[in-house]
């Protein structure tokens, strides 16, 4: 399978979802206005990423962190001139300047950093070659970094990239005091709480930062990622399920400390007939916070998630087209902290349901249009 196209037509987040769900192995090459990039996948997980947009190599990252001396980096770069297909990191490893554990940690940080920058690319060509791991002439990148031994979940990288983007946006915010020279009280914005500033709740802060993104989602998969991102600011872990008439199927997760977490969740199917707890929430179409009743499915679910039984959980139905289309389960295990306020999350989930309806409607309209075009091809002049 070869996947070829333009980022204007298929966003990088959607490409990640396709390759992750399909557990694909191969190399994704992107040529954009901002530079060139390559992402290597093994069984749907990211193991190597590099781009020409960033200055320096993984070797320079090691120098900045104080892991290696400049003389050692210069030696590696001199060797690289004679071995152009070998990365500076690989040469440093062969020289004994750095061990594999250090390279793994540094490479994971660089992968997160590169993916964050790539998510800002909206123009360019991409090509994914299945089972092609030979990093050769088609990749116009001088240094190909280091391949991590344990792949990184694309969903995690997308959420982490989005989180960094949100934090950057908040740092760019200019306060009222900086603009006018007045404090909030001097400007007539006294707090209702005795004149003291009240720290903004996590759920309200997240609601402000993510609602704008929800207005113009590229696809249904992007909506599900936004829901998981929001929930991850409030809860320690969570799982998003697609709700059918007879079962709930796993879509995505955050915070699960188990091997192959994303893969296991996507393989999960929970029959609703064996869970009075989840069935009641779906029938009542209401969010729930409190103790979780034990039944065959909830006990099996917690056993799979790992850890002890949560003292309280949050379960949030996502309504689209008049029915529960998905269900978000969250808890604060293993720490077991009390659940914080969730009104902001519930508002966001309500808006996400409307966005999901819009996305489904747009897809149906596109399918109808294609069907009509196939049935009624344009007339050709005689």
Secondary structure, 3 states (H helix, E strand, C coil): CEEEEECCCCCHHHHHHHHHHCCCCEEEEEEECCEEEEEEEECCEEEEEEECCCCCCHHHHHHHCCCCCHHHHHHHHHHHHHCCCCCHHHHHHHCCCCCHHHHHHHHHHHHHHHHHHHCCCCCCEEEEEECCCCCCCCCCCCCCCCCCCCCEEHHHHHHHHHHHHHHHHHHCCCCHHHHHCCCCCCCCCCCCCCCCCCCCCHHHHHHHHHHHHHHCCCCHHHHHHHHHHHHHCCCCEEEEEEECCCEEEEEEEECCCCCCHHHHHHCCEEEHHHCHHHHHHHHHCCCEEECCCCCHHHHHHHHHHCCCCCCCEEEEEEEECCEEEEEEEEECCCCCCCCCCCHHHHHHHHHHHHHHHHHHHHHHHHHHHHHHHHHCCCCCCC
